[in-house]
Amino acid sequence: DLFYIKMTSPAIFLKKEGGNAELKVENGKEYNIALEGNPTTGYSWYMANVDIVKNSNSVEMLNLDEYNGSSDYVTDPHEPGMCGVGGVYHFKFKVKDATANKLPKLVFEYKRPWEKDVPPYGKAEITLK
């Protein structure tokens, strides 16, 4: 199947408005953050704190694209020919060091990238424990 993406089942699923969640993690395991969205509206989810996560050396993001969005977007099931169908952005990561004082918060924003001085439509903050 052309649209099949192999991944772990979502560890966390949030609607496009975002929200806050906590996730208990373990060394060496992979996790999936699933965020609802619809790119046909111009909005997409992007990781807002990439540098902090990279510099922590405790979490490795596995599927960020060149814009810090997800390279794994899956459209919701729909009838052939339908336009404007939403779906889910999957952000996958692996925990390299689950030491509590090193774990960064994962922050995502649902926004239109060309709107510079506009707050994001949604914000998701995932606290790793």
KEZA-842180 format. One line per field, with one value per atom (N, C-alpha, C): residue in one letter; atom name; x negated, y negated, z negated. Coordinates in Angstrom, 3 decimals, decimal comma. Layout:
BEGIN
code = a; ...
site = CA; ...
px = X; ...
py = Y; ...
pz = Z; ...
This chain:
BEGIN
code = d; d; d; l; l; l; f; f; f; y; y; y; i; i; i; k; k; k; m; m; m; t; t; t; s; s; s; p; p; p; a; a; a; i; i; i; f; f; f; l; l; l; k; k; k; k; k; k; e; e; e; g; g; g; g; g; g; n; n; n; a; a; a; e; e; e; l; l; l; k; k; k; v; v; v; e; e; e; n; n; n; g; g; g; k; k; k; e; e; e; y; y; y; n; n; n; i; i; i; a; a; a; l; l; l; e; e; e; g; g; g; n; n; n; p; p; p; t; t; t; t; t; t; g; g; g; y; y; y; s; s; s; w; w; w; y; y; y; m; m; m; a; a; a; n; n; n; v; v; v; d; d; d; i; i; i; v; v; v; k; k; k; n; n; n; s; s; s; n; n; n; s; s; s; v; v; v; e; e; e; m; m; m; l; l; l; n; n; n; l; l; l; d; d; d; e; e; e; y; y; y; n; n; n; g; g; g; s; s; s; s; s; s; d; d; d; y; y; y; v; v; v; t; t; t; d; d; d; p; p; p; h; h; h; e; e; e; p; p; p; g; g; g; m; m; m; c; c; c; g; g; g; v; v; v; g; g; g; g; g; g; v; v; v; y; y; y; h; h; h; f; f; f; k; k; k; f; f; f; k; k; k; v; v; v; k; k; k; d; d; d; a; a; a; t; t; t; a; a; a; n; n; n; k; k; k; l; l; l; p; p; p; k; k; k; l; l; l; v; v; v; f; f; f; e; e; e; y; y; y; k; k; k; r; r; r; p; p; p; w; w; w; e; e; e; k; k; k; d; d; d; v; v; v; p; p; p; p; p; p; y; y; y; g; g; g; k; k; k; a; a; a; e; e; e; i; i; i; t; t; t; l; l; l; k; k; k
site = N; CA; C; N; CA; C; N; CA; C; N; CA; C; N; CA; C; N; CA; C; N; CA; C; N; CA; C; N; CA; C; N; CA; C; N; CA; C; N; CA; C; N; CA; C; N; CA; C; N; CA; C; N; CA; C; N; CA; C; N; CA; C; N; CA; C; N; CA; C; N; CA; C; N; CA; C; N; CA; C; N; CA; C; N; CA; C; N; CA; C; N; CA; C; N; CA; C; N; CA; C; N; CA; C; N; CA; C; N; CA; C; N; CA; C; N; CA; C; N; CA; C; N; CA; C; N; CA; C; N; CA; C; N; CA; C; N; CA; C; N; CA; C; N; CA; C; N; CA; C; N; CA; C; N; CA; C; N; CA; C; N; CA; C; N; CA; C; N; CA; C; N; CA; C; N; CA; C; N; CA; C; N; CA; C; N; CA; C; N; CA; C; N; CA; C; N; CA; C; N; CA; C; N; CA; C; N; CA; C; N; CA; C; N; CA; C; N; CA; C; N; CA; C; N; CA; C; N; CA; C; N; CA; C; N; CA; C; N; CA; C; N; CA; C; N; CA; C; N; CA; C; N; CA; C; N; CA; C; N; CA; C; N; CA; C; N; CA; C; N; CA; C; N; CA; C; N; CA; C; N; CA; C; N; CA; C; N; CA; C; N; CA; C; N; CA; C; N; CA; C; N; CA; C; N; CA; C; N; CA; C; N; CA; C; N; CA; C; N; CA; C; N; CA; C; N; CA; C; N; CA; C; N; CA; C; N; CA; C; N; CA; C; N; CA; C; N; CA; C; N; CA; C; N; CA; C; N; CA; C; N; CA; C; N; CA; C; N; CA; C; N; CA; C; N; CA; C; N; CA; C; N; CA; C; N; CA; C; N; CA; C; N; CA; C; N; CA; C; N; CA; C; N; CA; C; N; CA; C; N; CA; C; N; CA; C; N; CA; C; N; CA; C; N; CA; C; N; CA; C; N; CA; C; N; CA; C; N; CA; C; N; CA; C; N; CA; C; N; CA; C
px = -0,850; 0,000; -0,890; -0,667; -1,498; -1,502; -0,417; -0,309; -0,602; -1,083; -1,366; -2,660; -2,625; -3,824; -3,989; -5,133; -5,373; -5,803; -5,090; -5,443; -4,832; -5,318; -4,709; -3,338; -2,457; -1,164; -1,379; -0,506; -0,750; -0,880; -1,909; -2,051; -1,129; -0,946; -0,079; 0,626; 1,924; 2,679; 3,351; 3,149; 3,775; 4,488; 5,580; 6,335; 5,544; 6,026; 5,284; 5,186; 6,029; 5,920; 4,723; 4,173; 3,000; 3,371; 2,488; 2,702; 1,399; 1,506; 0,345; 0,520; -0,585; -0,528; -1,855; -1,808; -3,013; -3,188; -4,443; -4,740; -5,908; -5,679; -6,760; -7,569; -8,884; -9,746; -10,843; -11,422; -12,511; -13,651; -14,864; -16,044; -15,875; -16,271; -16,317; -14,989; -13,898; -12,585; -12,192; -11,371; -10,840; -9,401; -9,017; -7,676; -7,133; -5,826; -5,143; -4,176; -4,311; -3,347; -2,491; -1,185; -0,256; 0,567; 0,496; 1,166; 2,103; 3,371; 4,382; 4,150; 4,362; 4,202; 4,739; 4,694; 5,174; 4,332; 3,347; 2,467; 3,159; 4,349; 5,043; 5,506; 5,498; 5,859; 4,656; 3,473; 2,243; 1,546; 2,243; 1,659; 0,938; -0,161; -0,889; -1,508; -1,851; -2,539; -4,049; -4,719; -6,170; -6,720; -7,907; -8,564; -9,131; -8,774; -9,146; -10,484; -10,944; -12,172; -13,218; -13,442; -14,374; -15,761; -16,282; -17,644; -17,774; -16,786; -16,816; -16,817; -15,973; -15,892; -17,210; -17,763; -19,033; -20,153; -20,222; -21,292; -21,173; -20,007; -19,833; -20,600; -20,827; -21,485; -20,778; -19,532; -18,789; -17,639; -17,249; -16,151; -16,605; -16,335; -16,645; -15,336; -15,075; -13,898; -14,205; -13,277; -13,549; -12,990; -12,045; -11,405; -11,060; -11,918; -11,690; -12,082; -11,280; -11,658; -12,542; -12,874; -13,790; -13,231; -11,916; -11,275; -10,919; -11,378; -11,082; -9,629; -9,011; -7,701; -7,884; -6,787; -6,847; -6,911; -7,780; -7,815; -6,797; -6,043; -5,041; -3,656; -2,991; -1,609; -0,727; 0,346; 1,255; 2,648; 3,191; 4,533; 5,573; 6,631; 7,743; 8,374; 8,976; 9,680; 10,750; 10,872; 11,826; 12,171; 13,258; 13,682; 12,705; 12,464; 11,585; 12,067; 11,119; 11,439; 11,801; 11,973; 12,306; 11,094; 11,338; 10,281; 10,500; 9,445; 9,567; 9,703; 9,318; 9,431; 8,265; 8,554; 7,525; 6,815; 5,986; 5,248; 4,449; 3,349; 2,544; 1,063; 0,377; -1,072; -1,684; -2,624; -3,285; -4,717; -5,055; -6,412; -7,002; -8,038; -8,645; -9,972; -10,243; -11,508; -11,973; -13,277; -13,893; -14,554; -14,383; -14,997; -16,373; -17,398; -18,765; -19,193; -18,660; -19,008; -17,778; -17,171; -15,924; -16,158; -17,373; -17,638; -16,729; -15,948; -14,888; -15,388; -16,543; -16,997; -17,533; -17,672; -18,163; -17,051; -15,898; -14,833; -14,241; -14,215; -13,599; -12,092; -11,403; -9,987; -9,930; -8,957; -8,760; -7,642; -7,936; -6,971; -6,690; -5,401; -4,961; -3,965; -3,982; -3,041; -2,318; -1,001; -0,166; 0,035; -0,642; -0,657; -0,807; -0,601; -0,911; -2,279; -3,251; -4,624; -4,858; -4,014; -4,218; -3,627; -2,818; -2,248; -3,223; -3,978; -5,094; -4,689; -3,844; -3,517; -2,138; -1,806; -0,501; -0,749; -0,076; -0,275; 0,220; -0,358; 0,084; 1,533; 2,211; 3,588; 3,620; 2,623; 2,538; 1,105; 0,957; -0,364; -0,273; -1,225; -1,255; -2,588; -2,503; -3,707; -3,682; -4,708; -4,804; -5,955; -5,635; -6,646; -7,056; -8,337; -8,860; -9,311; -8,949; -9,318; -9,977
py = 1,191; 0,000; -1,246; -2,127; -3,307; -4,262; -4,340; -5,326; -4,747; -3,535; -2,894; -3,445; -3,814; -4,272; -3,392; -2,721; -1,861; -2,740; -2,622; -3,388; -2,742; -3,156; -2,686; -3,336; -2,739; -3,386; -4,688; -5,666; -6,969; -6,866; -7,487; -7,586; -8,691; -9,707; -10,847; -11,293; -11,591; -12,146; -13,425; -14,532; -15,803; -16,391; -17,092; -17,789; -19,008; -19,656; -20,778; -21,991; -22,063; -23,162; -22,967; -21,743; -21,458; -21,080; -21,399; -21,070; -20,658; -20,257; -19,825; -18,358; -17,629; -16,221; -15,814; -14,736; -14,152; -12,758; -12,366; -11,061; -10,451; -9,284; -8,563; -7,818; -8,045; -7,477; -6,615; -5,752; -4,862; -4,951; -4,692; -4,701; -3,741; -4,202; -3,343; -3,094; -3,600; -3,353; -4,497; -4,135; -5,124; -5,441; -6,708; -7,186; -7,994; -8,171; -8,875; -9,892; -11,138; -12,183; -12,401; -12,189; -12,328; -13,588; -14,508; -15,803; -15,991; -16,209; -16,393; -17,696; -17,685; -18,910; -18,772; -19,882; -19,889; -20,872; -20,369; -21,265; -22,025; -21,596; -22,323; -23,692; -23,936; -25,250; -26,182; -25,642; -26,415; -26,175; -25,557; -25,272; -23,928; -23,865; -22,616; -22,673; -21,509; -21,425; -21,488; -22,272; -22,410; -22,295; -21,711; -21,685; -23,070; -23,654; -25,034; -25,153; -24,078; -24,177; -23,139; -23,045; -22,053; -22,170; -23,385; -23,554; -23,051; -23,335; -22,871; -21,347; -20,738; -19,266; -18,673; -19,217; -18,701; -18,861; -20,023; -20,295; -19,489; -18,921; -18,111; -16,795; -16,336; -15,048; -13,877; -14,055; -12,964; -12,466; -13,249; -12,876; -13,099; -12,107; -12,236; -12,248; -13,347; -13,415; -12,603; -11,733; -10,779; -11,171; -12,107; -12,360; -13,827; -14,735; -16,146; -16,418; -17,235; -17,639; -18,889; -19,453; -20,598; -21,857; -21,897; -23,060; -22,796; -21,669; -21,225; -20,792; -20,410; -19,782; -18,271; -17,546; -16,091; -15,638; -14,669; -14,085; -12,942; -12,679; -11,608; -12,182; -12,624; -13,096; -12,036; -11,638; -10,628; -11,237; -11,253; -11,786; -10,841; -11,406; -10,595; -9,835; -8,672; -7,945; -8,833; -8,748; -9,589; -8,966; -9,438; -8,979; -9,497; -8,732; -9,205; -10,546; -11,438; -12,728; -13,818; -13,475; -14,506; -15,395; -16,689; -17,659; -18,228; -18,751; -19,429; -18,507; -17,252; -16,280; -16,451; -16,437; -16,546; -15,234; -15,212; -14,005; -14,171; -13,460; -13,437; -13,568; -14,465; -14,615; -13,729; -12,884; -12,005; -12,485; -12,807; -13,187; -12,043; -11,401; -10,250; -10,658; -10,083; -10,363; -9,159; -9,147; -8,089; -8,724; -8,080; -8,563; -7,927; -8,770; -8,293; -8,298; -9,258; -9,354; -9,842; -8,954; -9,291; -9,904; -10,364; -11,039; -12,266; -12,334; -13,351; -14,782; -15,115; -16,508; -16,868; -15,896; -16,178; -16,211; -15,656; -15,538; -16,900; -17,234; -18,511; -18,355; -19,459; -19,489; -19,514; -18,826; -18,877; -19,872; -20,898; -21,965; -22,024; -21,981; -22,031; -23,169; -23,804; -24,882; -24,583; -24,800; -24,627; -26,011; -26,283; -27,651; -27,655; -28,837; -29,099; -29,762; -29,154; -29,647; -31,048; -31,510; -32,845; -33,950; -33,607; -34,613; -34,821; -35,902; -36,099; -36,635; -37,614; -38,204; -37,781; -36,529; -35,980; -34,783; -34,723; -33,551; -32,280; -31,131; -29,886; -29,573; -28,865; -28,441; -27,454; -26,586; -25,592; -25,427; -25,010; -24,757; -23,491; -22,595; -21,349; -21,291; -21,039; -20,900; -19,528; -18,737; -17,385; -17,354; -17,083; -16,963; -15,510; -15,250; -13,887; -13,613; -12,452; -12,079; -10,723
pz = 0,000; 0,000; 0,000; 0,917; 1,124; -0,073; -0,817; -1,889; -3,263; -3,325; -4,606; -5,186; -6,455; -7,157; -8,379; -8,488; -9,640; -10,814; -11,914; -13,107; -14,325; -15,465; -16,699; -16,813; -17,566; -17,761; -18,527; -18,333; -18,962; -20,478; -20,984; -22,423; -22,924; -22,091; -22,432; -21,162; -21,262; -20,144; -20,630; -19,898; -20,251; -19,041; -19,294; -18,254; -17,780; -16,710; -16,124; -17,038; -18,071; -19,036; -19,962; -19,983; -20,805; -22,216; -23,154; -24,560; -25,205; -26,461; -27,228; -27,593; -27,582; -27,937; -28,559; -29,330; -29,905; -29,333; -29,133; -28,567; -29,321; -29,910; -30,595; -29,535; -29,525; -28,493; -29,106; -28,268; -28,681; -27,678; -28,141; -27,268; -26,103; -24,914; -23,748; -23,054; -23,572; -22,963; -22,041; -21,025; -20,091; -20,442; -20,232; -20,551; -19,387; -19,390; -18,308; -18,907; -18,480; -18,840; -17,595; -17,714; -16,588; -16,799; -15,840; -15,946; -14,755; -15,055; -14,017; -13,268; -11,965; -11,196; -9,786; -9,061; -7,687; -6,865; -6,130; -5,381; -4,255; -3,841; -2,773; -3,240; -4,547; -5,099; -5,177; -4,868; -5,000; -6,324; -7,261; -8,575; -8,555; -9,286; -9,500; -10,890; -11,416; -12,702; -12,473; -13,325; -13,283; -14,698; -14,822; -16,128; -16,384; -17,519; -17,826; -18,557; -19,187; -19,988; -19,565; -18,269; -17,715; -18,329; -18,448; -18,964; -20,397; -21,228; -22,620; -22,668; -21,850; -21,823; -21,335; -20,244; -19,720; -20,739; -21,385; -22,347; -23,630; -23,895; -25,105; -25,009; -23,783; -23,537; -24,209; -24,594; -25,229; -24,373; -23,367; -22,481; -21,039; -20,189; -18,773; -17,984; -17,303; -16,442; -15,192; -14,779; -13,708; -12,350; -12,298; -11,005; -10,758; -11,208; -10,899; -9,457; -8,785; -7,432; -7,507; -6,364; -6,325; -6,987; -7,224; -7,863; -9,324; -9,868; -11,228; -11,398; -10,290; -10,330; -10,272; -10,218; -10,144; -8,689; -8,415; -7,077; -6,945; -8,015; -8,014; -8,296; -7,250; -7,341; -6,689; -7,368; -6,849; -6,744; -5,529; -5,284; -5,863; -6,447; -6,939; -5,776; -6,044; -4,980; -4,343; -3,014; -2,305; -0,955; -0,395; 0,930; 1,991; 3,037; 4,115; 4,677; 4,911; 5,510; 4,519; 3,232; 2,243; 1,983; 1,891; 1,587; 0,192; -0,402; -1,687; -2,881; -2,719; -3,806; -4,767; -6,043; -7,070; -7,301; -8,338; -8,654; -9,922; -10,014; -11,226; -10,865; -11,575; -11,483; -12,568; -12,182; -13,141; -13,348; -14,594; -14,962; -15,775; -15,217; -15,875; -16,502; -17,670; -18,328; -19,126; -19,390; -20,179; -21,392; -22,534; -23,770; -23,915; -23,987; -24,142; -25,605; -26,382; -27,800; -28,558; -29,314; -30,017; -31,396; -31,659; -32,923; -33,021; -34,071; -34,191; -34,013; -34,571; -34,491; -33,107; -32,213; -30,868; -29,834; -30,141; -29,150; -28,803; -27,522; -27,120; -26,976; -27,016; -26,665; -25,143; -24,546; -23,101; -22,824; -22,035; -21,778; -20,276; -19,932; -18,544; -18,367; -17,192; -16,881; -15,581; -15,593; -14,405; -13,819; -12,697; -12,179; -10,666; -10,122; -8,723; -8,705; -8,062; -8,178; -7,624; -6,730; -6,153; -7,034; -8,017; -8,936; -10,084; -10,026; -10,954; -12,335; -12,440; -13,738; -14,217; -13,966; -14,338; -15,250; -16,400; -17,260; -16,567; -16,905; -16,274; -16,632; -15,729; -15,994; -17,150; -17,193; -18,265; -18,729; -19,974; -20,537; -21,384; -21,190; -21,954; -22,705; -24,001; -24,820; -25,479; -25,188; -25,717; -26,719; -27,965; -29,013; -29,114; -28,928; -29,021; -30,436; -30,946; -32,327; -32,358
